[in-house]
Amino acid sequence: MYSFFLILFSGLFLYFWDANSLKKKGLSKEYKIAKVLGITYSIGAIGYLIYTSFWR
């Protein structure tokens, strides 16, 4: 369960906080990459939770 929250928090932090700070600095390419990685981490965290729940 801790791994799920760690991955989810990382994805949400990257999506909301880090991407917005990159946008304010004018780094549009890095902004888009951060948004995609944040979404990927968040979806991956949900997938990880589903995957580990089937093994119990």
MIKE-466965 format. One record per atom (N, C-alpha, C): residue in three letters; z, y, x. Coordinates in pm, whole numbers, padded with zeros to 5 digits, always signed. Atoms other than C-alpha are relative to their C-alpha. Example, Ala and Ser with C-alpha at 12.3 -4.5 7.8 and 13.67 -1.06 7.14 Angstrom:
<zases>
ala+00000-00119+00089ala+00780-00450+01230ala+00000+00120+00090ser-00006-00119-00082ser+00714-00106+01367ser+00073+00109-00077
</zases>
This chain:
<zases>
met+00000-00118+00081met+00000+00000+00000met+00000+00126+00087tyr-00004-00115-00088tyr+00072+00234+00290tyr-00139+00031+00056ser+00135-00021-00051ser-00278+00183+00425ser-00087+00070-00104phe+00076-00064+00108phe-00426+00280+00090phe+00030+00149-00006phe-00037-00141+00008phe-00231+00606+00077phe-00043+00077+00126leu+00042-00065-00123leu-00311+00685+00440leu-00149+00030-00003ile+00145-00020+00007ile-00685+00638+00390ile-00034+00101-00109leu+00026-00094+00109leu-00680+00823+00057leu+00038+00143+00039phe-00042-00133-00043phe-00484+01116+00200phe-00096+00057+00104ser+00096-00047-00100ser-00721+01137+00496ser-00129+00046-00064gly+00122-00037+00069gly-01021+01146+00267gly+00014+00128-00080leu-00022-00121+00078leu-00874+01408+00036leu+00021+00121+00088phe-00020-00110-00094phe-00761+01623+00328phe-00133+00044+00060leu+00130-00032-00057leu-01106+01604+00483leu-00089+00068-00102tyr+00086-00055+00104tyr-01278+01681+00154tyr+00041+00142-00040phe-00044-00129+00052phe-01064+01972+00039phe+00035+00101+00111trp-00051-00096-00096trp-00894+02131+00339trp-00098+00024+00115asp+00082-00014-00119asp-01114+02064+00641asp-00140+00052-00033ala+00135-00044+00037ala-01447+02111+00464ala-00001+00148-00036asn-00006-00142+00036asn-01339+02448+00323asn+00020+00089+00123ser-00017-00080-00121ser-01224+02569+00664ser-00130+00005+00080leu+00130-00001-00068leu-01561+02468+00810leu-00098+00093-00071lys+00088-00089+00076lys-01740+02655+00532lys+00032+00146+00029lys-00040-00137-00030lys-01539+02970+00603lys-00046+00043+00139lys+00045-00031-00136lys-01639+02948+00971lys-00152+00009+00010gly+00146-00008+00001gly-02007+02927+00872gly-00070-00121+00059leu+00057+00123-00055leu-02064+02572+00995leu-00048-00088-00115ser+00048+00067+00121ser-02280+02444+00712ser-00031-00148+00022lys+00032+00141-00026lys-02396+02120+00876lys+00129-00083+00006glu-00127+00070-00009glu-02040+02016+00960glu+00071-00003-00134tyr-00057-00006+00134tyr-01930+02124+00612tyr-00054-00114-00087lys+00061+00108+00080lys-02176+01882+00449lys+00045-00137+00049ile-00046+00127-00055ile-02076+01601+00684ile+00144-00028-00040ala-00141+00016+00038ala-01706+01659+00609ala+00012-00036-00147lys-00002+00032+00144lys-01773+01650+00233lys-00038-00147-00021val+00046+00138+00016val-01963+01320+00262val+00104-00097+00053leu-00101+00089-00056leu-01700+01163+00485leu+00127-00002-00086gly-00117-00004+00088gly-01419+01277+00255gly-00020-00085-00124ile+00031+00084+00117ile-01588+01117-00046ile-00004-00147+00039thr+00009+00138-00046thr-01660+00803+00156thr+00138-00060+00024tyr-00136+00048-00023tyr-01297+00771+00267tyr+00074-00023-00131ser-00070+00014+00127ser-01169+00824-00086ser-00049-00122-00077ile+00055+00118+00066ile-01403+00564-00234ile+00039-00126+00076gly-00040+00114-00081gly-01324+00333+00055gly+00145-00038-00022ala-00141+00028+00027ala-00952+00365-00015ala+00017-00074-00132ile-00005+00068+00129ile-01005+00265-00377ile-00056-00142+00012gly+00056+00133-00025gly-01224-00024-00265gly+00096-00089+00077tyr-00100+00075-00076tyr-00957-00130-00016tyr+00113-00047-00091leu-00106+00037+00094leu-00695-00129-00292leu-00044-00115-00090ile+00053+00108+00085ile-00913-00346-00516ile-00014-00128+00080tyr+00018+00117-00086tyr-00996-00580-00227tyr+00133-00068+00030thr-00128+00061-00035thr-00633-00631-00129thr+00073-00053-00124ser-00067+00050+00121ser-00521-00679-00491ser-00052-00138-00040phe+00052+00132+00031phe-00749-00982-00526phe+00055-00108+00091trp-00052+00098-00093trp-00588-01153-00225trp+00146-00035-00026arg-00142+00032+00028arg-00239-01160-00379arg+00014-00111-00097
</zases>
